[in-house]
Amino acid sequence: QVQLVESGGGLVQPGGSLRLSCAASGSIFRLYTMGWYRQGPGKQRELVARITSEHMTKYSDSVKGRFTISRDNVKNTMYLQMNSLKPEDTAVYYCNLDPPRSASWGQGTQVTVSS
């Protein structure tokens, strides 16, 4: 079972940036395709970015060109660099495998974009 801990969220003004981190337990992290998910107020959880074990990436249309997903398989950590943030990016952000495992959902990290 992979355990995941998200960090790096906060309050930021529109146009600002944040970098989220996802620390994973287990030596086989490097083998998994991982994803960043978010759940905004009153919305369903959605996948916004994914990265394969070979570092191939894919983004949802809503974040393409603004967010960058990356991973460090030595540190067992995944990142989400978020630039040009918009109020509609406000959500709790989670990391998980792609497809996600129910037992691996963490507490998430809150991102609030507001002036």
Steps between C-alpha positions, in 0.01 A plus 500: 500500500631842406456774759494858375534835677426827321641839599562848365152646476399843619334829420625676188382794292379452142799477270719360775684170528520205735695175501335192643690194617389140542719276713452128441597202708631182346794418280288423195365855463708534187297229327164674533319747277403779740248778483398827661130530567290785634155549644356848494204622707188316388688313228608144441862402534684525169837398364697807392843355419667161472855376458619154405800318636683617186406863576245531221242758599142592419282787620135590510401783270424721800864504619698436181773757453479620861577189711804274478515155656833338581642223713823405674516121523806515727316715755168316445337839448272650239445870441246732344624845403198726461540835326253767390254378758135588460215510753354192333813308600382521861469143623642233723782336307581132540757264357438136423583235251333515160257330507459587868500252788235566762734406784761752386298822525662740745368811670584721205627856508274805469571752225306823514535760225348828607579869514 
